[in-house]
Amino acid sequence: MGVGIEVTNLNAWYGTNHTLQDITLNIPANHATALIGPSGCGKSTFVRCLNRMHETNPIARVTGTVRIGDMDIYNDAQPVEIRRRVGMVFQRPNPFPTMSIYDNVASGLKLNGYKNKRSLDEIVERSLKNSALWDEVKDDLKSKSGASLSGGQQQRLCIARALAVDPEVLLMDEPASALDPVSTSKIEDLIFQLKSQYTIVIVTHNMQQAARVAEKTGFFLNGRMVEFDSTHKIFTNPSDKRTEDYITGRFG
Amino acid sequence: MATNATSFRSKYRATMDHVVTGLAVLATALVVVPLIAIFVYLLLKGASSVNLDFFLKNPVPEGESGGGMANAIVGSGVLLGIASLIGIPIGIGAGIYLAEFGRGTRLANAVRFTADVLNGVPSIVMGLAAYSLIVIPQRHFSALSGGVALGIMMIPTVARTSEEMLLMVPNMIREAALGLGLSNWRAVLSITVRTASPGIITGCMLAFARVAGETAPLIFTALGNAFFSTNPNQPIEALPLQIWVYATGPYEDQHRLAWAGALVLIVLIVLAVSLVRYVTSRGVLKGAS
């Protein structure tokens, strides 16, 4: 089951560049939340702060608190532990090229020392079914490399890989921006199904996509969160002038 | 007027295209021709002396005919085994440090600089280093000291190619690994190194093939041995050493054996490299890049 995320006064820097300023918001459990905004507004940095990926860059720094469920991720836990509870799907599909489809999905568990082969088979099958890829790859699980799939299939493979470690939250950083329209709609259908089991945070450039998949939407601009509300309200009756300008296409 | 200029330009472009393609073909030929010439010459001079005795018998005393290089073939194997045990793990380890853990640190820059300098040190100096480090304290020549000299020579090549290959792994692969909750060392060893492994193996093979033909570092270390030996603590024969001794000797029989030895050395290196390539490529999956 998914858990909610409470972010309080989150600030982030790259070197001296203050990329996120005083972000406070509550992301509801078992819903999809979309983050929109022009390039460089800090939305990607924001999701990378939710699983402590931001700090893997040596010049990056973070202050503030993020609670995921009952865990204060910057004070109570190690990054490794958090990332097992908070899965991430990246903008470009990034399957491990030297591994088979099966090993890609199993990698998170196998490399963390999970040994039970039978249940590993089950988890791989379930994860691939959950990411709507099973029927396309079930005959080549161990004979084909993850890199041999098409772009859209690779991205669903990456989703399966993230799901296999059984996270509570799934972060998606523009998961469909490198894909064609058919693959994109498959990913969107998938998000729709997955949000009953996981809390999903999706960064997107595509406002229609946010409107289609998310219940809540946040609008970021220049490192600040301008507005956070139900998706319907953001797209029909935003309270802030800048949000309205952005969604009506006056800039960005 | 305009048509003339256009047709002149397109002719010029077509000609330049042919010229540049021709130069590339010429360069390729210049790379391949010496290799083929050497190999053909070795075949002509040496093939007639390569027989079963060559692989099974030890050298006979000077002046007698017959005999083989069994001791040198096995000796080269022992020396290269010791060298690989030293050079490959240290080299790959240093490459991993340079690319993954020490990126941008002063220590890494110092290590990289040292490796590049080490790569340019004449091989005979490596032999002298192993001589003073191992032979003098032990008071005798040994296969071990020869292996160490060759092993040290392998380190910079293995380290720098490993580093380059690891740096070619896209950062998004590292992020994918960390995003799954793998610890940093796990992600490096099981994901990044594995992704770069075909290139790293090529680097190891390059280093191996290079030291397999080295003579100078063995003169003060392995010394040579007329008898069959596999003992790392005793002097040992090696193919390049034996070739050198025979080729500079006065006897016609020895010259023939030297040619045969050179031929066998090249063929064995090609076989060893091909074998490693075959074994490591068997596990590669369809569509893996």
Boltz contact constraints between the chains, C-beta under 6 A:
constraints:
  - contact:
      token1: [A, 80]
      token2: [B, 181]
      max_distance: 6.0
  - contact:
      token1: [A, 80]
      token2: [B, 183]
      max_distance: 6.0
  - contact:
      token1: [A, 83]
      token2: [B, 179]
      max_distance: 6.0
  - contact:
      token1: [A, 83]
      token2: [B, 181]
      max_distance: 6.0
  - contact:
      token1: [A, 84]
      token2: [B, 181]
      max_distance: 6.0
  - contact:
      token1: [A, 88]
      token2: [B, 179]
      max_distance: 6.0
  - contact:
      token1: [A, 90]
      token2: [B, 172]
      max_distance: 6.0
  - contact:
      token1: [A, 92]
      token2: [B, 172]
      max_distance: 6.0
  - contact:
      token1: [A, 94]
      token2: [B, 172]
      max_distance: 6.0
  - contact:
      token1: [A, 94]
      token2: [B, 173]
      max_distance: 6.0
  - contact:
      token1: [A, 94]
      token2: [B, 176]
      max_distance: 6.0
  - contact:
      token1: [A, 96]
      token2: [B, 191]
      max_distance: 6.0
  - contact:
      token1: [A, 97]
      token2: [B, 195]
      max_distance: 6.0
  - contact:
      token1: [A, 97]
      token2: [B, 288]
      max_distance: 6.0
  - contact:
      token1: [A, 97]
      token2: [B, 289]
      max_distance: 6.0
  - contact:
      token1: [A, 98]
      token2: [B, 194]
      max_distance: 6.0
  - contact:
      token1: [A, 98]
      token2: [B, 195]
      max_distance: 6.0
  - contact:
      token1: [A, 98]
      token2: [B, 288]
      max_distance: 6.0
  - contact:
      token1: [A, 100]
      token2: [B, 285]
      max_distance: 6.0
  - contact:
      token1: [A, 108]
      token2: [B, 180]
      max_distance: 6.0
  - contact:
      token1: [A, 111]
      token2: [B, 182]
      max_distance: 6.0
  - contact:
      token1: [A, 111]
      token2: [B, 186]
      max_distance: 6.0
  - contact:
      token1: [A, 111]
      token2: [B, 190]
      max_distance: 6.0
  - contact:
      token1: [A, 143]
      token2: [B, 286]
      max_distance: 6.0
  - contact:
      token1: [A, 144]
      token2: [B, 285]
      max_distance: 6.0
  - contact:
      token1: [A, 144]
      token2: [B, 286]
      max_distance: 6.0
  - contact:
      token1: [A, 144]
      token2: [B, 287]
      max_distance: 6.0
  - contact:
      token1: [A, 145]
      token2: [B, 285]
      max_distance: 6.0
  - contact:
      token1: [A, 145]
      token2: [B, 287]
      max_distance: 6.0
  - contact:
      token1: [A, 145]
      token2: [B, 288]
      max_distance: 6.0
  - contact:
      token1: [A, 147]
      token2: [B, 287]
      max_distance: 6.0
  - contact:
      token1: [A, 147]
      token2: [B, 288]
      max_distance: 6.0
  - contact:
      token1: [A, 147]
      token2: [B, 289]
      max_distance: 6.0
  - contact:
      token1: [A, 148]
      token2: [B, 286]
      max_distance: 6.0
  - contact:
      token1: [A, 148]
      token2: [B, 287]
      max_distance: 6.0
